[in-house]
Amino acid sequence: MPKARVTSKGQVTIPAEVRKALGVGPGDDLVFEAKAGYAVVRKRKTIEEVAGRLRKYAGRRLDPEAEKEAVGRYLRELDEATKPGGSRAS
């Protein structure tokens, strides 16, 4: 299991194998979720990645209730895909 030390400024260098597993590099944003005794780190999706997933809805008009349902479904899929061990679908 990779380890890292927190500096006096609160900074951490993410081990190379973790960066590779998350697919992150310089300039990428990360999202942190604090749990009881541990933290979850995820790569934040870019607007381009989100827009690509929504492209299948281009040109379609949905009634407001169906649109709300579609957005909710997409956000649940996105959450599952970015969880550790998730499908990481983009």
Phi, psi and omega per residue, in radians:
M1 nan 2.178 3.139
P2 -1.121 2.606 3.126
K3 -2.245 2.743 3.081
A4 -2.587 2.725 3.136
R5 -1.994 2.438 3.096
V6 -1.453 2.267 3.125
T7 -1.390 3.018 3.116
S8 -1.104 -0.349 3.107
K9 -1.623 0.087 3.137
G10 1.416 0.251 -3.109
Q11 -1.618 2.637 3.115
V12 -2.380 2.372 2.993
T13 -1.574 2.129 -3.119
I14 -1.345 2.188 -3.131
P15 -0.988 2.539 -3.070
A16 -0.945 -0.742 -3.104
E17 -1.162 -0.519 3.091
V18 -1.292 -0.745 3.087
R19 -1.020 -0.742 -3.135
K20 -1.140 -0.770 -3.132
A21 -1.107 -0.630 3.125
L22 -1.466 -0.260 -3.092
G23 1.223 0.650 -3.125
V24 -1.906 2.655 3.115
G25 -2.570 -3.020 -3.130
P26 -0.954 2.324 3.105
G27 1.551 -0.211 3.113
D28 -1.296 2.587 3.098
D29 -1.701 2.519 3.083
L30 -2.052 2.677 3.085
V31 -2.046 2.321 -3.130
F32 -1.953 2.397 3.073
E33 -2.223 2.023 -3.131
A34 -1.445 2.250 3.086
K35 -2.021 -3.107 3.120
A36 -1.259 1.715 3.072
G37 1.546 -0.026 3.108
Y38 -2.700 2.986 3.127
A39 -2.244 2.601 3.057
V40 -1.894 2.279 3.122
V41 -2.044 2.255 3.123
R42 -2.261 2.633 3.008
K43 -1.315 2.301 3.111
R44 -1.379 2.302 3.109
K45 -1.173 2.471 3.071
T46 -1.441 2.841 3.115
I47 -1.087 -0.561 3.123
E48 -1.149 -0.706 3.113
E49 -1.151 -0.732 3.123
V50 -1.158 -0.785 3.141
A51 -1.073 -0.669 3.113
G52 -1.073 -0.689 3.122
R53 -1.223 -0.504 -3.119
L54 -1.526 -0.146 -3.071
R55 -0.995 -0.523 -3.124
K56 -1.114 -0.294 3.126
Y57 -1.651 -0.004 -3.084
A58 -1.028 2.361 3.081
G59 1.402 -0.118 -3.138
R60 -1.671 2.468 3.042
R61 -1.880 2.186 3.091
L62 -1.956 2.604 3.035
D63 -1.184 2.719 -3.034
P64 -0.922 -0.670 -3.125
E65 -1.201 -0.738 3.113
A66 -1.164 -0.641 3.110
E67 -1.118 -0.770 3.113
K68 -1.053 -0.758 3.115
E69 -1.092 -0.780 -3.131
A70 -1.109 -0.744 3.117
V71 -1.139 -0.769 3.105
G72 -1.052 -0.749 3.111
R73 -1.092 -0.785 3.126
Y74 -1.057 -0.783 -3.127
L75 -1.124 -0.655 3.076
R76 -1.136 -0.749 3.098
E77 -1.072 -0.758 3.140
L78 -1.094 -0.749 3.121
D79 -1.077 -0.792 3.128
E80 -1.114 -0.695 -3.096
A81 -1.195 -0.449 -3.097
T82 -1.733 -0.004 3.079
K83 -1.314 2.612 3.068
P84 -0.959 2.265 -3.129
G85 1.469 0.004 3.137
G86 -1.304 3.120 -3.064
S87 -1.289 -0.319 -3.114
R88 0.975 0.553 3.117
A89 -1.179 2.416 3.103
S90 -2.093 nan nan
